[in-house]
Amino acid sequence: MSVSEMSIGWIGVGRMGAAMAGRLAAAGEDVTVWNRTRAKAEALADSGCRVADTIADLRDRDVVFTMVSGPADLEQVLTGADGLLADPDHLPGAVVDCSTVDADTSGAMREACEQRGVAFLSAPVSGNGKVVNAGKLTLVVSGPEETWLKVAPLVDHLGQGATYVGEGDVARLAKICHNVMLGVVTQCLAEITVLAEKGGMSRAAFLDFLNKSVMGSTFTRYKSPAFVHLDYSPTFTPLLLRKDFDLGFAAAHDLDVPMPVAAAAAAAVQATVSSGRVDEDFAILLDFQARSSGVELKPEDAEVDDGLSGPSGGGTP
């Protein structure tokens, strides 16, 4: 079946889901969306998406993507009384779950799908709504390779493509490893940025140098405006990061893998959680590093290129 002949259902159009479904529709795909709050789904009508009245309206789709808030939501939309899998006589061809859920939940949903003859792919993402809109979203996928090959052209519409890592739910472990590195890199970035500032450099100048060097990355560029402007509007909170560290350490325990650097970064993340600043972005690691170094941070009025949308000025980027 060619891509143009595949019918697509989409469950969950929050900030991430809406951006991702919109990209599929913009690519000319046949997309029907459902969301618990219908108004969010209707907002995508102008993007070329059709709106489903109920999840049941998506059961005839060739593939249904799910992008929901957590494990309980995924269980409800798939195996709940009115869920996608509730009618054994009307089932989609495949489910591609892009939500961030634990391996146990993912495994249970995979089993529920397989029992009904529905293929299931785990496809967690790296990025946020702004990254999606910039066309730089990446995904890691695991599950039946035959199914992956069928839906891969669809996934390519979502950003920079995906990496297939094998059968089962190994993609969940890949995402956990990714997020552990997220914390480690951010703590390291906080330490060297404070060191540079205490030595007489502006944060903007130091980060500009770093981002132009071989050590710069998409992530360090993206986080630079927050570090320069001290804008901690949340993209990912310390609580969520701590959860992923815990999952990473649990996997490391089971697989007998020592993680000393990750353990040190996790202690710094725990300090931010213990402070009560749990509704801000995890970039507040910079504040805590500065405080322990005797440095008083002030926002810098400088243009900073986040690598996604070009330079942003002082204040909120």
N, C-alpha and C positions, 0 to 999 in steps of 0.2 A: 504493500500500500504506500503510495507516495504521500509526502507531507501534506500536499494540498487537499488530499482526500480524507485526512484524519480530523475527526470532530473532537473538540477539546472542552472539557469541563474544568472549572476552577472554583475551589472552595476556599474562602478566606481572602478578603480584599482589604486588609488593613494597609498600612503604609507600604510594606514590602509587597504583599500580594497584589495590590492594585497596580503598582509599578511593573511587576513582572507580567501580569495578565495583559496589561496595556501594551507591553512590548510584543507579545504574541499577536495581538490584534493588529498592531501597526505593521507587522510583517505579513499581514494578509491571511492569518490563520482564522479558522472558524472557532470562536471562543464564546462559551456561555458561562457566566459567573453567578455564584451564589454567595451570600453573606448573611450572617445572622441579623445584622442591621442592614435592611434593604437599601437604605439611602446611599450607603457606601458602594453598593453594587451598581445602583442606578447612575452614579457619578461616572461610571466607565462606559455608559452607553454612547457618549460622544466620541469615545476612543474606538468604537467599532465592536464592542462586546454586546452580546445579548444578555438579558437578565433572567435568571431562573426564579420561579416562585418558590420552589422547594428543592431540597437536595434530590428528591426522587426524579426531578426533571433532568438530572445529569446521568442517570443510570444507563442511558443508551449511548453515552459518549465512548469513543474509542480509547481515550485516555483522560483521566481526571487528576489534576494537580491539587494538592492540599497544602495550604500555607496558613496554619492556625497557631494560636498562642502557646499551646503546651500539650502535654500528654492527655489530660482529661478532655480537652477540646477535640483532639484527634480521635480518641476513642468514641466520642459522641457522634462526630460527623461520619464515621465509618461504620461502627457497630452498634450505635444507638438505635432506639426503636424506630426512628425515622431516618436512619443513616443510609449511606450509599449502598451498603451491603445487606440491607434489611429484607429485600425481595429477591429470593433465590432465582426467580424466573427473569429478572431484569437486572443485569449487572454490566458494569463497564468492562472494557478489555484490559485496562491496566490502571493502577494508582501510582502516582509519583509524589512522594511526600517530601516537601521542602522545609517542613517545620523543624524546629530544634527540640527534639525529644530524646529521652534516654534510650539506650539499647534495648532494655526490657520491654518498654512500650512499643518500640519499633518492631521487635521480634513478635510480640503478640499480635500486632496489626498485620504483619506479614503472614503469620499463620492463619489469621482470620480470612485474609484475601485468598491465600492458596487453597484453603479448604473449599472455597467457592469457585475455584478455577480462575481467579483474577490475579494477574501478575502484580508484584509490588516492588517498587524501587525506592530505596532510601536515597534522598538527594539533598542533604543540608547545604546551605549556601554560605558564602563568605562575602559580607557586604551589608549595606543598608539601603534605604530608599534612594538616597543621593547617588550611591554607587550604581544602583540599577539604572537610574536615569542617565548616568554618564556612560552606560554601556560597558561597565567594567565588572559586573557581577561574575563570580566564579562559583562552581558547584562541584561537589564530590559525590559520586554515585556508586551504589552497590546493589546487587540483586541479579536476577536472571540476565545473562549477557544478551540473549536473543531479544528480550524486551528493550534493553538499553539501546541496541542498535536501531530499533524501530523508532524510538523517541528522541534519539540523539539530535537529529536535525531540528526538532522543536526546541530542545534545550539550548541549542546554539543561538537561537533568537534572544535568549534571556541576558546575554552579556558576552563574556570572553570565552564561553564554552565550559565544558565540564571534564573532569577526569574520572574515568571508570576504574575502580580499585578492587573489584572482585565480587564474589557472591555474598549472600547474607546481608548482615548489617555492619560490615567493616567500615562503611562510610561514616557511621556514627563515631567510631573511634578516631577516624581521620579528622573529623570536625573537632573532637575534644582535644586532640594533639594540636590542632591549629589554634584553638583558643588558649591553651596553655602557653603557647609561644606568644600570643597576643599580650598576655600579662607579663611575661618575661621581658619582651622587647620594650614594652611601655615603661616598666620599672627601670630598665637600663637607660632608656632615653631620658627619663626624669633625672637619673643620677648624673649623666654626663652634661645635661643641659644646665643643671644647677652648678656643677663644677665650672662650666664655662662662664656662667654669669658671675659667680663669685670671683672668678679670675679677671673680670673686667669686660667681658663681652656682652652685647645685647643677645637676648634669646633669638631674636629674628635673624641677626647676622650669623650666629652659630648654626642655627638650623638650616639656613640657606646654604651655607658651606656643606653641611652634612648631606643635605638632600641632593646636592650636585656631585657628591663624591660616590665612590663605589659602594659606600655603606648606606646611602639613601635607598629608600624603597617606596612603593606605592603607599604603604602604611605610614611611614615616617612623614611623608609629605602630607597625607590626609590629616594626621594628628597635629601638624605644626601650627595651624591657626589656633587651636585650643591652647597650646602651650604658650604662644605669643600673646594672645588676647585674654588669656585666662577665662575663656568661655567654656564652661563645663555643662552646657546643655547636653542632656543624656542621649548618647547613641547606644551605649552598653553600660550597665551599672556595675558597681563593685559587687553587689550581691550575685548578679548573674555570672560574673567572672569567678567569684569564689566557688560557686556551684560547679563550674567547669574544671577548676583546679581539683576539687574534691573528686569529680569523676575521673580525672586524669590520674590522680594518685591511687584510686581504687583499681584502675586498669593496670597501673605500674606494679601494684602489690600482687595482683593475680599473675602477672607475666614476669615477675622478678626483675624489674627494671629500676635501678636507682635513678633518682631525679634531684640531685642536690641543688642545682641552679633554680629549678622550678620551685623547690621548697622555700628558698630564700625569697623569691618573688611572691609566693603565696602568703608569706608572713607580712609582707608590705601591704598586700591587698587586704588581708585580715585587719590590719590597723585602720584602713579607711572604713571598713565595715563597722568596726568597734566604735569609731568616732560618731557614728550615726548619720554620716553623709552618704546615705544609700540611694538617694534619688538623683544624684548628679552623675556625670560621666566618670568612668574609671580613670580618666586623665587627671583626676585630683591626686593621683600618685605624685604628680609634680609638686603640689602644695605640701604634701607630707615630707617629701625629700628636702624641700627648701627649709621647712621648719626645723628639721633635725640638723640642718647645716647652718643655721643662724642667718638665713637669707630671707629678706622680706620681698616678696614678689609684688610687682605692679604691672597692670596691663600695658603693653607696648603698642603705640599707635604706628603700626607698620603694615605695609601690604605683604600678604603671604599667599603664595600659590599652593593650593591644596592638592594640585595634580588632577582635580576633577572638573572644576569650573573656573579656573583661572584665579588671579590674585584677588584677595579680599582685604579690605581696609581695616582700620582699627575698630574696636567694638565687636559686636556679634558678627561672626563670619557667615 
